[in-house]
């Protein structure tokens, strides 16, 4: 038995979790306490998600890494009675508490996009009063080194306000809320007022919300669909429409216009739904009925979706509405939902402009490479004048603008009064082509949506098609002559040729091959671009390449695409094979897409802003180590060549699931003012193979950059710095910090200059102080230098003057030098005292080691020479040192192929890196990304980094850094057996079998036991009984263990169900979580109830004599080393020893000793066993009830029991050891041999 439990350390450090419920701090409104009380929505262990001890709640019963947490909440109101129309203030108080089994400062956090819904409920009427979307919230507690175990406790409060509906009947109502699938306490409130007439129509009467079932894995929620529980829901609904635009812009529609939405209905019940009706409304209070459609009966888990189009009623008032959908059967609501985002109904007489393009023309003739002008006539048919905006012109080969079509030209539209028209033109060079090309002109008014219009869907116009006449130039055309695969269907060979049909030789360009799925049409793989040689006019280049694609098994087309900016006909730069090839791929693949949202509309350069990033994995495989980069671009075409301003790595994203993160990014200092674009790219380096590599970019978000948040630092060079009058000097600005304006004062009384790098002529002799002042939004700075101008008719002997300074230098080794000498028409030489020199007037020099250096400036002209001497003292004692290797990596575990990103953290300025990944592969990159395939490596992999510079080398090895497992799936199925009639307070044994199916790697999983009034597990209703560890059978096999526990005598006698819940905490990823519950019906009697009399004996039996076993009797010993076995590798010593003797009459006696040592303390313990051996089954059972543990600080406690259950195996026994303390127990391997 592993002593980590193990008794000495872990139990001492916190295996028994004490949940401390503190008083709640209310800080918003007075609260009505009637009916209040906390309702638990999470109780269980937490998961460590990063190396810095940050723990995040991820769902019910996450894997028990280091501690438990209890999350609760309650609802309260400001008073207990209201009238129709009154405002109800509801306070939601959420409370988190817990403890850790390890010391140190740690966090507990809940951070989920969450919807909260409040209900008013009475006698079959359920009214959803308000919907509040909490984008994220945190309950955070900090551990304390002085507490063992550490305690965390924190509270978050949300206050919601809404009005009691005017048509609500008088009476007593229950008020409650749902958080995902978890319900709060009920509050009783009364509604006064006259009793309204009874309405016979029952089709609008929703039923009460359901008792929630446990959610094993939350469903992916795209923008705006799923609503909260809304009744005894048998049908799960969602609805989306044009109001769900990711741009965040309001969607307007007029009365009389058609609204098209998409619905989805799924039968979540266990029986046929029968035929039902979907009813569509505007407003959650059913303000306007739109229409309905009939849905045929749905089988369990069957879904149906489709479009639904209805006209907005002409009498609909202007205003904001949510789209509302109900499923109604036989007059009862069996499902309901609302849209996340609203829509706005606006009559045509509203106070908005409406810009419509009327006519679009082009200038003719249109010739390749020559200027082409497009002109659009725009009319404002709205009710108010419009402001200025842009018109974007396009050239398209279709009568639409396909996604990705570049803007051909733009034009500016000024303010336009109501009813007036205006012509706007845009001019650019027509596309170059070796052939006649046919295009459609397209114009889009208000292309960047600057103006809020009455209608946003009438801003596009397509003109008549036209030909662009050909011109000369380069025209490269690709051709795939053959595409074949190897015998194992894994290696692809492509023979290709590229023909230049143009009139001049080509220079540069690339050819990129990709695979297009024959099933979906998406780009499934893209290979590295092939640089093309120069190809003569009418010449051909041919070659063959080979690839090993990382794609799913399937049929694919091969596509070749040429990229060459000077190609005059971009339309024939792509070739796709007509026939498919079959590739045996690498199995299931993920598929990523990403979104950015919640960006501010403006920011200053240097500001740090927050964004929300969501990554969807719509593929068929989970993904680990998913990297996302956030980029800043001057245009809306985001690419990884833009400026990277932030990044994040998601440890894992399940297939058909999503992950999200609020990111902090910094706008680079010096970013110019203007309109910029933010965008995210998931897996920008294509480190993870996907089904489609072409859709990893988010839509861009525009942001106004207002200028630098740091003031500039002035600097300039002058050439020459002295000479004969008139002297012309060129000044070059060298300022840093991105100034936006420059002001030059030449010191001679002239007007100066505002140019960045001007020239100036000094007409008279003299010494002139030239000053440059630079400014930006954050402030200004200035610097001055001296210019010496001599008489034209004489040359005087120079006078040397040297300036030496360390001001504004980057390090203690760097100095600035300035020649302020009077040296008409002369030259200079700097001697820096370390064997180096310079002839520059203003320069810098960096010394390589500490010391005191003599600086000599020598100036010379035709009249003589002079010197000036200064000293530079380098006092910094830091010298180049041997680097110290260090690194981090993520993720640290997962199924193969596992992509891990390594980050160098070495000190001492290394110049070379060598990584050894433990699988016979290496890398010399500084921050490599490596894919572990499972070949040539164990499941636990050590990684080594060696760094070096000219001073030496150093290495670091992290043992067992990466844990990999087979990329297969497993499924756990549990069953429970035992006595069906039990007595409260009496301990019983319940054999529990966990069967493992699938072809994946079987993890150790837990089984938790509950007492339930029905056969369905309910988190807020069922009673926890016990918890057993250590189930883990190989796929295709099963494991049976026996749990022992009793039912509390306080439980009312009656009929119940014992529920065994396997892998409730998701210790292992399964293919199916629906079969993780086993049920045993039991009838429980109180201990005081008399047992029924035994049946009358039909015959007299003679007791059999005790069987004596000379074969098995003797002494045995079992030793478990927790350090060597890897159960507790951090300990110094962890030994548990059990010695026992089987007597000839099969009775068993024995002892248990354990000792534990770590850096924080030690413990030891002792106990005695008694039990029996059963020869017929080979079973061994013994129990210790006096096991006592003593810690080095003097703390002691006695375990409730230690139970051994084993079976004879050869000359020994194999089984389990189960120590128990209170409601908590753990199970460990037991192997005994003859002593």
N, C-alpha and C positions, 0 to 999 in steps of 0.2 A: 504494500500500500504506500502511495506516495505521501511523504510526510509534509508536503507542501500544504495539505489540507488545512492543512493536513492536520492538523491539530495544532502544532506549535505556532506556525506563522499566520497562515491565511485566516484561520478562525479567529486568532487573536486580533489580526489586523482588520477584520470586518466582514467575515462571512455571514455573520448575523447582522442584518441591516436594521438600524433603529430609525424609523421615520419620525422626524420631529415636525409636528404641525404647529406652527406659530400663529399668533393672532394676525389678522389681516389689516393692513393699512388702507383705509378708505380716504381718498383725497379729492373727491370731485363734488358729490352731492350727498345730502343726508339719505340714508337708505332705509328701506322698509324691511325689517328682519324676518317677518313672518314667513315660515316655510323655507328659510334659507338653510344652507348646509352644503358642504363640498361634495362633489361627485367625481370619483376617480376616472380619468380617461387614459391614464398610462401608469403602469406599475411594473417595473422590471429593470433588468440591467441595461447599461449603455454600451455604445461602441466607440472605441478610440479611432478617430479618423485622421489624425496627423501625429507627427513625432513630437509636437510641443504640448502634448497632454491635453489637447482640446477634445472634448467629448460632445457629441451631438445626438439627440434623440432622433432615431430614424424609423420608429414604428413600434408595434407591440413586441416586447420581449426580444430586443436585439441581443446579439451574442454577448455573453457575460465576460467582457474584457477586464474591467476594473471598477466595479461598483454598481450600485443600484440607485434608481431614482423613482420618486412618486410624483406624478403630476395630477393636480386636481383643479376643479373650477366650480364656481357657483354664480347664480344670477340673483340680483336684488333690484328693487324698485324704490322710487323716492316716496311713495305712499301706497295705501292699500285700496283706494277706491277712486274711480274716475267717471267722468261723463263723456258721452260721444263727442268727439272733436278735441278732447283734452290731450295735452302732450304728456307722454309717458317717458320718463328717463330711466333707462335700464343700465345697470352697472354690472359688467362681466368681470369677475375677479379670478385670475388664473394663478395658481400657486405651485411652485416646484420645490421639492425638498429631496434630500438624499445624502449618501455618504460614500466614501471611497475606502478601498482596502490598501491604499498607499498614501504616504504623506507627500507634501509639496503643494504648490499653488496650482490648482486646476479649475477648469471651467465646466459647467454644465449648461447646455444651451438648447432651446427649441427654436428652430428657424424654418418655417414652412409657409408657402403661399396658402392662405387659409380663408375659407368662407365661413362666416357665422350667420345663422338665420334664427330669428326670434319668432316664436309662434304664440298665438292667442287661441286657446282651445276650449271648447265646451260642447258636450252633447252632440258629437258628430260634426261640428263646424270647426274647421281649422283655418285660420287666417294668417298667412305669412305677412308680418307687419313691416319688416325692414330687412334689407340685405346689406351687409357691411363686408367689403373685401379688405382684409388685412394682408398687405403684400408680404410682410415679414415681421416677426416680432421675436424677441429674445427673452427668455427667463434665464438669468445667469447667476451662478453662485461661485464664490471663490473659496478654495480650500485654505486651511490654516495648518502650517507645519507643526503647531503645538497641539493639534487635536488628532487623536488616533481612535477610531477612524475619522477622517475629515467630514465635516457637515456642510451642506450647502442649503440655502434657503432664500427664495426670492419670490416676488409677486409682480404681476403685470395687470393693469386694469384698463378696460375699454368701456367707454360710455356711449350708448346709442340713444337717440331721441327720435320719437315718431308720434303721430297723432292716432287716437282711437278712431276707427272709421265711423262715420256718421250713421251708417245703417246697421251697426252692431246692436243686437238685441240686449236688453237689460238682463243681468244675471251674474252668476259667479263664473269666472274663467280661470283656467290654469295657464300661467305664463312660463315658458321654458325656451331653451335655445339648443341648437345643435352646432357642434364644432366637428367638421367632417362627419363621422358616424357616431359621435359621442354626445350624449344628452346631459344637460345640466339637471339640477334639482327643479321641482315644480314650485311656483309661487301662486297662491290663490289671490286674485284681485276681483273686485266687484265693479260692474258697469251699471250705472244708474240710467234713468230715462224711461220714456214710455215704451211699452211693449209693442213693437211693430206688427202689422198683420202677417200671418203665417203665409209664406209663399209655397204653393204646391210644387213648383218646379224644383226637382232635386238634382238635375243634371249639373248644377253649378255648386254642389255641396261637396267639397273635398272631404275625405275621411281623415282620421287622426294619423299623425306620423307613425311610422313603424318602429318597432323595437329594433335597433341596429344590429346587424350581424358583424362579426369581426372582419376587418379588411386585411387580407394577407398582403396584398400589394396594391397601392393606389393606382387608379387608372390615369393614363396620360390625359391632361386637360388642355386642349388647344385653346386659342384665344376666344373665349367667350361662349362656351357651350353649356356645360353641365351645371345644373342647379342643385340645391341641397335636398335632403329628404322632404317630401311634400305630402305625405299621406301613407296609407297602407299600400305602398308602391309595389305593384307587380310589373309595371312597365317603366323602364328607365328611358328618359327622353333627353334629347339635346336639340338645340336649334341655333343656326348660324345664318348670317345674312350680310349684305353690303356694309352694315354698320360695324362689322368686325375688322375693319381695315387696320393694319399694323401702323399706319402713319399717325394714328391718333386724331385725325381730323374728323370733325363732326359730320354725320351723314344726314342730309336734308332730303325730304320728299314732300311733294305737294299732294293735297287732296285730289283724288281722281287719277293719280299715277299708280302704276302697278308695283307692288313690293314682292320681290321673289326671294324666298328663303329656302334653306335646306334643313329638313328634319331627319331625325334618326330615332327609332323606337326599338327597344330590346326587351324581350321577355326575361325578367330576372327571377321569375317564380319557378315553381316545380311542376306546373301543369299548364295545359293549353290556356291561352287568354280568352279564346272565343273572339268573334268579330267585335271591333270597337271603333270609336270615332276619335279623330284628332281635331280639336277645336283651336283656332288661332285667334288671338286677341292683341290689341294694343293696350299696354298697361297691365300690371300685375293685379289690379282691381277690375280687370276686364272692362276698361273704359270704352273700347270700341271692338265690336265683333267683326272679324275679317271674313271668316268662312271656315269650312271644315272638309275633311276628306275621310273616306271609309278605309279602314285597315282590316285585312283578313286575319284570321286567327294565327297567332304566333306560337310555335312550340317552345319549350324551355330553351333558353339561351339563343333563340332565333332572333335576328335583327332585320329591320326593314328601314330603308332610307330613301329619300328622293326630294325633288323640288316641290315647292308649293307657292303658287302665285295668286295674289288677291289684290283688289283695288282698294286704296285708302278711301274710306267713305268721305263724300263731299262735305259733310257737316262736322268733320273732325276738327276740334279746336287746335290752334297753334300751340306747340309745347313739346316737352320732352317725354318720350314714352319708352318703356321696355317692351320687347316682344315677348308674349306670354303664350304658352302652349299647354293644353290639357289633353290627357287620354281619358275618355269617358266610355264606360260600359254599363249598360242597364241603369243609367242614371247615377252611377257612382264614379268618382274620379279614381283612376287606378295609376295615375302618374301625371306629373306636371313639371314644368321647367320654365325658366325665363332666360333671356339673353343677358350676357354680362354687360355688354355695351349698349347704350341707348341709341335711339334715332330721334330726329327732330322733324315734326310736321310743320311746314311753313307755307302759308298761302302765297300765291303769286304776287299779292299786293304787299309783301313784306318789304322791309327797308334794307334791301341788298341790291347790289348791281348784278347783272347777268350778261357776261361777255360771250358773244357768239361769232365765230368766223363765218363770213358770208361768201367770199370769193377768194380763190387761190390761183395765181398765175405764175408763169416762169418767163425769163428772158430767152429769146431764141436768136440764132441757133445755139444749141447746147453742145459744146465741143470739149472733148476729154482734156483735162488739165487747164482749161480756160475759165475765167470768172463766170459764175452762174448766179442769177438773182431770182429769188422767190419773193412774191409780194402777196400779202394777205389783207383783205378788207374785213374789219372787225366792227361790230355794232353792239352797243349797250342797250339791251331791252329790259333791264331791271328797273328798280324804282328810285335809285339814287346813283349819283356819279361814282365812277370807279377810280381808284388810285392807279399809279403807274405799275407796270408789270412787264415780264418778258414773254416773247413768242419764240418757241423753238421750231425750227424747220428741219424736216427729215427727207431723205431720199430712200424709198423702200421699193423692193421688188414685188411687194404685195400691197393690197389696198388696206393694209393695217400697218402698225408699227410694232414689229416683233420685239420681244424683250432683248435688250442688248444692242439695239440699233443705235449707232452713234448720232449725235446731233450734227447736222450738216452746217447750219448757220443759226444765228439768233438775231432778233430785232427787239427794240424797246418800244413799248406802247405807253404813251403818256396818259394823263387823266382823261377820262371820256365821259361826257355828260349823257344824261338819259336820252335815248332815241338817236344819238349822233353816231356817225361812222368815222373810221380812220384807217388809212392804209399804212402798213408797216412792212419793210423789206429787210431781207437778210442776204448777204452775198458771200460766196466762198468759191474755191476752185472746184470744178466738176471732177468726179472720180476719173482717174486715168485708166484707159482701157485700150487693148489692141483690137477690140471688136466693138461693134455697135451694141450698146447696152440700153435696156428698157427699164425705166423707173417711174414710180408714182411720187409726185410731190405731196408732202403731208405737213400741216401746220398745227401746232397745239398752243392755244392762247393760255396765258397765265400758267406757263409750264412748271413753275416751282410752287404753285398753289399759294401765292402770296395774298390773294384776294378771296375773302369769303363771299361766295355767290349764292344766289337763290337756287341755282342748279349747277352741279359740278360735272355733269355727264354730257355737256353739249359744247365742249371746248376744242374738239378735234374736227379737222376738215381734210379730205383727200381730194387732190386735184386730178386733172386728166393726165394719163400716162404719156411719156415722151421718150425719144431716143437721144442718147448721148453719143455723138459721133466719135469714132476711134482716134487715137493718137499713137505716137511711137513710145518705145521704152522696153522694159523687161517684163516678160510674162512667163512665169514658171507654172507648169502643170504637172501634178504628180500622177503616177500610175502604179498600181500594185499588180505585178505580173503573176505572182503566186503567193499564197498563204497556206502553209502546211503545218501539221503538228507531228511530234515524234510518236513512236509506237506506244509510249505510256500516256499519250495525250496530255502531256504537261509542258513540253517545250514548243514554242511557236517560232517558225522560221518564215521571214517575209522577204521576198525578192521584189525590188521596186526600181523604177526609173523616174527621173525628173527631166522634163523637156522644156527648153526655153524657146517659146514661140515668138518672143519679142524681137526687136531690131537691134538691141545692144546686149553686151555681155552682162551677166548678173554678178553681183558682189555681195556675199553674205547670205543670210537667210537660214532658216532651220526647217526640218521636216519632223513632225511629231506623229507617232502612231498611237492609236487608242483602240480599245475593244468596246463594241456597242452590243448590249444584250439583245438577242433576237426576241426575247419574251417581252421585255419592258421598254426597249428602245433607249434606255439610259446608257450613258458612258460609264462603263464598269471599271476600266483601268486605263491609265495614261502612262506611256513610257517616256524615258528621258529624251529630250529633243536631240536630233542629229544635225550637227552643223553641215551646211551644204558648201561645196567648193564653188569657185567661179565657173559658170556655165556659159559657153559662147552662144551668140545668137543662132537659133535653129539647132543648137547642140543638145546632147542628152547625157545625163549622168545616171549610172546604174550601180546598184550594190545589193547586198543581202545582209540582214541583221537577224539576231536570235534573241528571244526573251523567254523568261519563265513567269507567266502571269500569276498574280495573286488574286484570283477571282473564284466565284462559286462555280461548281460544275454546271455546264450548260453550253448552249450554242451561241456563237458570237459572230458579228460582222467585224471586219478589220477596216479601220479608217486612217488615212494619212492626210495631214494638214500642213501646208507650207505657210510660214510666216515670214514675210519680207515687205517692209514698209514701202519700198520703191516699186513694188509690183503694180503694173498699170491695170490689171484685171484681178481683183481679189475674189471675184465670183467663181473662178475655176481653180482655186487653191486647195480644194478638198476632193479626195477620191475615197469612195466606200465600196468594198467588195459586194458583188451581187449574191454570192453564195456564203453560207455560214461555215464556220469550223467548230468542231466539238472539243472542248477543253475539260479535262478532269481537274477541277479546281481544288482549292484548299479548304473546301467546306463552307459552312455558313459564314456570312460576312455582316458587319454592321453597316449602317448607312446614316450619315450625319447631316443635319442641317442646323442652323443656329439663328438666333434673333438677338438684337440689342434693343433695349427700351429704357425709358425713364431718364433720358439724357436731358440736361438743362438746355435751354434755348441759346444761352450765351455763356462765355467764360473768358477769363483773362489768361494770357500766356503765363505759365507757371502755376496756375490753379490746379488743385486736385478735385476731380469731380467723381460722382458715383453713377454707375450704370448697372442695369440688370441684364444678365446674360442667361439665355436658355439654350441648351443643346438637346436636340431630339435625336434619338437613335431609332429609326424606323426600319432597321435591317433585321436580319434573322439571327444575329449573334451578339452577345454582350461585348463590351469594349472596356479596356482598362487603360489608364494613363492617357486620357483624351485631353490634348492641349488645345487651348483657344488663345489666339492673339487678337488684341484690339488695336486697330490702326487708325491713323489720322491722315486724311488725303485731301488734296486740293480740288479733286473732282469726285464725282459720285461713283467712279469705277474703282472699288476697293481692291487692292492686291497686296501680296506680301512684300512688294517692293516699296510700299508706302511706309510712313514712320510708325514703328511699333511703340505704343505708349503704355501698354499693359498686357498682362496675360494671366491665365489661370489653368491649372491642370485638374481635371475631374478624375478621381481615383477609379471609378467604374460607373458605367451607364448601361443598365439592362436593355436588351432589345425590346422594341416597342414600348419604350419608356423615355423619360427625359430627366435632365438634371439642370439646376439653376444656381446662380451665384450672383450676389451683388458685388461688383468689382469697383475698385478705386483706381483711377488712372490720372496721370498728370499731363496737362498740356505743356509741351516743351517750351522752355524759356526762349524768347526770341521769335516765336511763331507770329507771322505777320497778321495784321488785322484783316478781317474779311470773312467770307463764308467758307467754311471747311466742312468736311464730312467725316463722320465716325462710322466704323464698320468692324465687324468681327469675322474672323476666318477660323473655322474649326479644322484641326489637323492640317495646318498650312504647309507642312513639309511632306504631306502624304505618307507619314510614318506608319499609319494604320491602313491596311487594305480595306476598301469599301466597295459596295455595289456600284456606286456612282461617285467619281472623284470630282465631278464638275459642279456640284451644288453646295459647296462648303462655305460660301460667303453669305453674310447677312445682308439685308437691305440697308443702304446707307441712311444715316441720320444727319441732317444738316445742323450745324452749330455756328454761331457767330463768335469769332475770336476778336476780343476787344483790344489786343495789344499786350505788350510785355508787362509782367508784374515786377520786374527787376530793372532798375535804372541802368543805363549803359556806362561803360568806362571808356573815356576818350583816349585816343592815341593817333599819331600820324608820323609819316616820314616826309623829309624834304630833300630835294635834289636840284641844284647844289645847296649847301648851307652857307657858302660864302663866295664872293667874286667881285668883279669890277662892275660899277654902275654904267648903264642900266643893267640890272641883274634879273633874269627871268627864272623863277623857282617853281618847280612842279611839286604839289603837295598830294600825298596819297593817304587817305583815311585808313587807319588800322584799328579803329574802335571795335570794342566787343559789346555784347549785350543788345545787339540789334537796335541801334538808334533809328528814329524815324525822321529826324531833321538835323541839319548841320549849320552852324554859324561860325564863319571865319572872320577874325579881326587881325589884319596884317600889320598893325602897329605903325602904319605910315600915314594915318589920317584918311585913307581911302574908305569907300563904302563897304568893303568886305565882300563876302560871297556866301550863298546858301547851297552851293554845289557840294557834292560829296567829296570829290577830289579835284579841286581847281588848280589853275596856274595863275601866278601873279608876277608882275614886273615891278621891281623897286627901282625908282628913277634916280635917287640920290644916295650918297654915301651915308653910312650910319649903322648902328646896331638896332635891329628891329625885333621886338618880342611878338611872335605870331601865336595867337591863341585860338584853339578850336573848342567850341562848345557843342556837345551832342545831347539830344533829348529824345525821350519816348514817353509813353503814357505814365511810366512810373517815376520819372524825374529826369535830371540832367547832370552832366559832368563835364569838366573842361581840363585842358592840358596846354602848356606853352613851351615853345622852343625859340632859340635866338638865331636870326639870320644876320650875317655880317656882309655889308656892302662897302666896297672901297672906292676911292677916287679913280677916275679913268687914267690920270696922267702920272701916277706914282705908285710904287709898291713899297709898303712898310714891312719891317721885320715882324714876324708873328709873335704873339704872346699866348702861350699854352694855358688852357684852363679845362681841367677834366672834372666831370661829374660822375659819382659812383653812388648807387642807391639800391636797396632791396625792396623798396615800396612796390606793392602790387605784383611781386614775383611769386611763382607757384610753389617754391620750396626753398629751404635754407641754403641750397647749393647754387641758386641762380641769382645773378646781379644784373642791374641795368647800367649802361655806360652812355654818357652824353658828352660830345665835344663842344664846349662853349668858348673855344679859343678865338682870338682875333688873328686871322690868318688869311689875309687877302690873296686870292689866287693861289692858295697853297694846298698841300696834301697832309694826310695824317696817317699814323700807325699806332694801334693799341698793342701793348705787350701785357697780357693778362697774368704773367708771373708763373704760369704752369706749362710754358712751352708753346702756347697758342697765341694767335694775334688776329687783328681785324683792321680794315681800313674804313669801316662804316662810321658815319658821324654819330648815329644813334643805334645802339645794338644791345643785345643781351648775351651773357655767357654763363654756362653751367659748369661748376667744378665737380670733379669726381670723388674727392675725398676731403675731409676736414683739414684745416691749416690756415696759416696767415700768408696772404699772397700780396706782393708788391706790384702795383699796376703803374705802368709808365705810358703816358700819352706823348708822342713826339709829333710836332707840327713843323712844316717846312714850306718855304716859298723861295722865290729868286733872291729875296733880300736876306735870308738866313733861316735859322731854325730855333725851336724852343721846346722844352719838355715840362711836363707837370707830373707829379708823383702822388699816388693815393694808395691806401691799403684796404684789402678786403679780408675780413676774418670769417672763415667758415667754421661755425661753432657746433653744428649738428654732428653728433657722434655716430649716427646710424650708418652702417655699411652694408653693402650687399651680403646677404646671408644665404645659407642653404635653405631651400623652401621646406615647408612642413605640409605634408599631404593631408587633405581632408575633403570629403564630398558628401553629398546627399543624393537621394534618389526617390522616385515615386512612379508607380505603386511598388509595394514590396511583395505582393502576392497576387495570384490570379491564375486563370486557366491559360494554357498555351493556345495560340501564340500570344505571349505576354509582352507588350511594349512598355519599356521602362526608360524614363528620361533621367539621365545622370547629370548632376550639376557640380562643377569643381568649386570647392570652398577653400582651397589651399592658401597658405600664407607664404610670404617671402618671395613674391614675384617669380613664379616658375615660368619657364619658356618652353617646356616640352612636357607632354602628358602621354602616359601609356596605361591603357585600361586592359585588364584581364578579366573576362566575364565568367570564367569558370566553366565555359562550354567549348573550350579550345578556340575561341575567337578573341580578337583584340581590337583596339581602336586607339588612334593617336589624336583624336579630336579633344578639344577642351571640355565640351559639354555634349557628349554623344547621346544618341537615342538608339537603344539596342532592343532587338526582338528575340526573346527566348523561345525557342521552338520545342524544347525538351530533348533535342538530340545532343549526344555527347555531354550530358550533364545530369546530376542527381536532381531530386525534387527540391532539395535545399542547397542553394548555390552561394558560394562565397565570392566576393568581388574584390579585386586588388587594383589600386591606383598608385602609379609611380610618377612623381614629378621631379623635374630637374631644372637647373640653370647653370651658369658658368661657375657657381660656387660648389655644386655637388647635387646629390639627389636624395629623395626620401620617399617612403611608400607607406600606404595604409591598407590593411585588409579588414573587411567587415565579414566576419564569419556568418554563414547562414543568412545572408542579406536578403536573398530573393527566394520566395517559396512559390513553386509552380505546381500546377495540377493539370490533369488531362482535361481537354476541352470537351468534356462529355456531360451528359445529364444524368441525374439520379432522382429517385422519387421514393419517399418513405411512406409506408403504410403501417398503421398501428392497430393492434387489437388488444383487448383487456379481458381477462377471465378471472373467475373466482366465485366465492359464495354469493348467492343472490339474496339470502336472508341474513341480516347482520343486526347486531345489538350495539347501540351507541356506547362509546367509551371503551369498547373492546377492540383490540388490534387484530386485523386480519391480513392475510397475504393474498396479493392479486398478481398472478403471473401476467406479464406484459410482453407481447411479441412485436418487434419492429422488423418488417420485411423491407428489403432494399431492391428496387428494380432499376433498370436503365444500364448504361454502359460507362458511367462516370466514376469519379473517385468518391468513395463513401467517407463522410466526415463523422466525427463523434457528435451526436446530437442528444438533446435532453427530452425527457417526457415529464409533463406537468399534469397533476391530477386535480380534478375539480368535482364538487358535488353540485348537481344541477336538478332542477325541477322538471326539465324536459331534456330531450336528446340533442339540443342545439346549444353550443357554447355561447354565453353572453358575458362580456367582460364586466359589466356593471351589476350582474345579478348572481352569477355562480360563485361558489365558495371554494377558495384554494385549499387543497388538502396536503399535498406533498410534491416533491421535486426529485427526480432521479436522473443522474448523469450517466454517460458512458455507453450509450447505444451506438453501435457503428458496425454493421455487417457489410461484407463485400456485396457488390451488385449480384442479384440472383439468389442471395441467401437471406437468412433471417437470424435474429438474436432474441432470446427470451431471458428476461430478468424478472425477479419477484420483488414487488414493492410491498412494504409493510406499513400500515397506518390505521388509525381509528377515526371514527366520526365523533365530534364533540357531543357530549350528553345534552348540551343546550339546544341541539337541533330537534325540531318537532318530528315525532315518529310519522312515517308515511312512506309513500312510493317515490323513489328518486332514481337518478341515473348517475353512475360514476363515469366521468369523462377522462380519457387519457389523451392528451394533446402532445403530439411529437413535433419537434422542430418549431415550436411556437415562436421562439425568438429568432427564427431564420438563421440558426447557426450554419446552415448549409443552404446553397441555392438549389431549388428543386424545379423540375419541369411542371409539377402540378401540386399545388398546396391544398386542393379541395378534399383530399382523402387523409388528412393528418389527424383526424379525430376518431378515436375508438370509444364505444359506449357499452356499459354493462348495467342493465336494469337491476335495482336492488330494492328490497323492502326492509325498512329499518324499524326496529322496536326499541323502546327505551330499556335501559338496563334494569329498571324496576319491574318491567312486565315479565310475568311468569312465562317460561318456555312451555310449549305444548308437551304433553307426556310422550315418552318414547313409544313406538309401536310394540305390541305384545310379541314376545319372542315365539317363534314357531318351533324352535328346537333349542336344546341346550348345547352350547359349544364349550369346548375345553380350551382355555387359553394356551397358545403355543409357547413353548419355552423360549427364553432369550437365546438368539443365535450367537454363538461364540465364533469369532473370526481370528484364527491364529495367523492367517495370511497377511492381514492388514495391520494388526496391532503392532505398536512400536512408537518411536519418537520421530517427529518431523520438524522441519524448520522452513520458514519463508522470509526472505530478506528482500526489501525494495529500496533501491538507491535512487532518490529523486533527482539528483544531479546527473548521474550517468544516464538515466533513462530519458532525460530531456524534459521531464515534467516541471522541474524547478531548477533550471540551469544557472540562475542568478545566485543561488545559495552557495555557501562554502561547504556545507555538509548537510545531508538530508537522508538519514538512514532509519528505516522502520523494520523491526525484527519481531516475528511471531514464532514462538516455539509451542508445540502441543504434542500430546500423547494420546493414542487410541488404545484403550484397555481391551482385554480379551472379551469383555461383555459389551463392547462397542461404545462405551461412554468415552467422552473426550474432555480433557482438561488442558489448560495451556496458559501462557503469559504473552504480553505484548509490551515491547519497549521501543521508544523512539527518541531520537536526538536530532536537533536542528540548529544550525549556526549560519548567520549572515552578518553583513557589515553593521547592521543596526541592532543586533542582539542574538540571543540563543534561547532554546527551550528544550525541555525533555519531559518524558511522560512514561507511565507504567500502568498496566491493568492486567486482570486475570480473566481467562475464558472457561466456560463449561459448555458442553453440548453432546452430540451423539453422531455416530456413523451408521448409515443404513446399508447393509451388505447387498440387498436385493437391487438397489438402484445405484449403488456406489456414491450416494450423496453424503456430504459432510456439512453439518451445521453446528456453529458454536457462536456464543455471544459473550461479550464483555460489558459489564454494567458499572465497573468501578474505575474506568480509565481516567486518570488525573493528569493534567498538563500543568507544568510550572515554567514560567518565563523568567529570564534573567533579571527582570526588574522586580521580581517577587510576586507578580500576579499569578493566581492559580484558578482553575476551574475544573469541574468534573463533567465529562461527556455523558449524555444520556445512555448511549450504547455504541458498541462497535460489533457489527454482525459479519460473520464469515459464512458464505454459501459457496460450496465447491463440489466438484465431481472428480472421482478417481480417474487418473490418467497415467498409465504405466505404473511406475513405482511411486508416483506422487499425486498431487491434486492440483486442479486448475479451477479458478472461480473468481469471486469478487469479494472485496472488503468494503463495508458501508459504515462509516462513522456517522453518528447522528447527534445533533444538538438542537433542541427545540424543533421547529418545523423544517429545519434545513438538514439535508444530508447529501453526501457525495459518495460516488462508487469508484473503486480503484481495482486494478488487476491484482490477482492473488495466485502465486505459483509456489507450491510447497514440495519439498523433497525429503527423503529419509535422512535423519540426522546421523 
